[in-house]
Amino acid sequence: MNRRYLKITLLTALFVLIFASVALAGDPAGTATGGIGDITAASAGHPTAAELANQIGKNKIGINFVWTLMTGFLVFFMQAGFALVETGFTRAKNAAHTMAMNLMVFLVGAIGYYLVGFGLEFGGVGAVAPLGGTAPLTNEFAINGWGLFGHTGFFLTTGGAYDVGVFTLFLFQMVFMDTAVTIPTGAMAERIKFSAVVIGSFFIAMLLYPVYGNWVWGGGWLSQLGKLGLGHGVVDFAGSGVVHAVGGSAALAAALILGPRLGKYTKDGKVNVLPGHDIPIAILGTIILFFGWFGFNPGSTLAGTDLRISVVAVNTMLAGAVGGFVSMMVMWILYKKPDPSMMCNGTLAGLVAITAPSAFVSVNAAVLIGAVAGVLVVASVLFIDRKLKIDDPVGAVSVHMVNGIWGILATGLFADGTYGDGLNGVAGNVTGLFYGSASQFIAQLIDVGVIVVWGVGLSYLFYKILDKTLGMRVKAKDELAGLDIPEMGMLAYPDFVLRTAAEED
């Protein structure tokens, strides 16, 4: 028996050696041009120092490729989390419509970003060192040196951008964009035409998101504020502003244009609760989103060789946990029940808030940021629902816009000067107000103002035009019956009663 295992072991080892030899002789860059190049073997038995250094460098870039792609896959899986959260928080008669929106926006977003969005956002970003350099993306439209948008990389070919590094960057950034595209669907749920969501998703993927993303991440003017002595310019490590606040801004604008669901408010202003039909799947969706966030934030290093990823991951975990716990306790104190739905939103609020500062703050600051987010999301949901009378079925505005803004400001407050040397071309680490640098906080304040003007303002204008031309809201009778049949042609739950006796009346 022992000899048999020995033979199996030896054969396995021989197979691995043969496989490794073939792999090392291959071309990991494929036929793409401008990539990390062929991995050629060092001189047989006598590698030079230059050959060893070259191979180590290629291995490092390969590790970064794998890291960035894998974390991008994790972020993609967040689409399932959003779909479950939104569907669980809405009523059963709209379940197929809500789930379908969350699939469709990914399809539309991917196409729009491939056509135009990626080029606008990263067409002038230049070389991305962790991915081996993306030299084709070098053209930025600027006025007096202040970047406004890129203009190479359209269709992933313009300007010769067919490059393995470009492709890796595209995939990772595309799933980030799609998170922003998904956020408004929750605020529009249960009364929006499916066709309007299709058009709105193209708008976000091809204009709203990529242009602002260029200003912060693509070398645009907000990232250049360091030239004026404002810290490192606007800093947003993984997208509290670029992804969440922008998506939340579009959600707010859409909810304002659509108006509340039928029956949400009485004539005297009383708020009627329209409870979601499946809180368990909303909780499952929250857990999936939490899991995906471990790709969202640590993956934003674009480098598995950047050991700061452990700090980012732990900060992310604790801020999300504390956010959920604090919101649960606030609801328990206020209403004598812990409220699972607010526990979900508090968790997501903590994750949104830590997204921008996750690489720049200490673990104790991350806990504080999450705690503030847990309180803020409860206060915001109640204020928007009861005082402003804006109907947001899932709390998208409170979770993403309000806490996205908090995350931007928290970066300017709590960045502790231990990370970020050279970011946006500025020497020294990122340092916030509480650690001696008011200038970084001022840059972050400017960013908040831009988000309100660009995110809410442009979205409101777009949705207003869309509403006046093609129309955004479904017919009242369809809304009352549920959107599954009128909009989708099928029920999510054909074997169950979908309306209560009160709704029948």
C-alpha positions, 0 to 999 in steps of 0.5 A: 500500500505504501509503495502504491502511494509512493508511485502515485506521489512520484507520478503526480510530482512528475506531472506538475514539473512537466506542466510548470515547464510548459506554462513557463514557456508560454505567453501569459500576455496572449496576443495583446499588445503593450502588456507585461510581455513574454516570460522567457526563461533565464539562461539555463542554470546560470540566471543573471541578476538582471534576468532574475529581477526581470522575472520577479517583476513579471511575477509581481505584476502577474500577482497583481493581475490575479488579485485585481481580477478576483476582487473584481469578480467579488464586486460583480457578485454584489449584484446578487446582494443588491437584487436580494436586498431590494426585492426583499424590501419591496412587495411580492407583487413587484418581485420579478420587476425588481429582480429583473431591474437588478440584472438588466442594469448590469447588462446595460451598464457593461455595454454603455461603459464599454462603448463610452464610459471607460474612455471618458473615465480613464482615457487619460489616466496614463500608466498604472504601474501595478498592472504593468503600465497602461500606456495607450490611455494617455489622452485627457481633454483639459483646460489650462492643465485641469483635466475634464475627461479622457478620450481614448479607450472607447470600445477598448480599442481607440488609441491602440488600447488593446492591452492586457493591463487595460483589460484588467483595469476595465473589468475592475472599474466596470463592476464599480460603475455598475454598483453606481448604476444599480443604486437608483433602482431601489429608490425607484422601485414599485412605480418605475417603467422598466424602459425608463430604467434602461434609458437611465442606466445608459445615462449613468454608465455613459455620462454621469458616473464616468465623467465624475469618476475621471475628475477623482480617479482618472487624473481629472481636476478634483484629483489635481487640487493638490496643485493649489496646496489642498492636500493630495487633491480629492482622495476617495480610495474605493468610492464612497463618493465616486460610486455610492454618493453619485449613485445615491444622488441619482436615486434622490433625483429619480425619487423626487421626479417619480413621487411617492408610491400610491398609498405611501402618504395620506392627504394629511401627511401621515406616513403609511408603512408599506412593508417588504415581503421577504426580510430573510432574503434582504438579510441574505442580500446584505451578507452577500454585499458584505462579502463582496465589499472585501473585494470592493475596498481591498481590491482598490489597491490594484495590487495583491503585493500592496500589503496594506490590503490587510488594513483595508480589509479589517477596517472594512469589516469593523466599520460594517459590523459597528454600523449594523450594531449601532443602527440596531441598538438605536432602533431598539431604544427608540421603538423597543425592537431591533428592526432587522431592516434597519440592521441591514441598512446600518451595516451597509451604511458603515460599509459605504462610509468606510469605503473612501477612508479605508486605506488611510485611517486607523482601525479605531477611526474605522470603528468610529466612522462605522458608529456614526454611519449607524446613527446617521442612516437611521436619522436620515431614513426617518427625516427623508421619509417623514419630513421631506416626504420622499419615498425611498422604498429601500433607503438607498439615498440614506445608505449611499448618498448620505453615508457616501458623503460622510465617508468623503468627509471622514477621509479628510478628518481621520487620515492619519498620515501612514499611507498614500505617499505620491498619491495624485502626484503629491509627496507625503502620506495623506493626512486629515484635519485631526492629524494636522492637515486642514487642507485635505479636509478642504479638498474633501469639502469641495468634493461634496459640493461637486457631488451635489451639483453634478450628481443631483443636479444633472440627474434631476435634469435628465430624469425631468426630461425623460419624464416629460418625453417618454414618461417614467411612471407606470399607470396607477392601475398597474402600480396597484396590481403590481408591476410583474404582469404589466411590465414583465409579463410574468409573476415572481410568485404565481402560486401565492396571493400577492395582495392583502385584503386592505390592498384589495379594498 
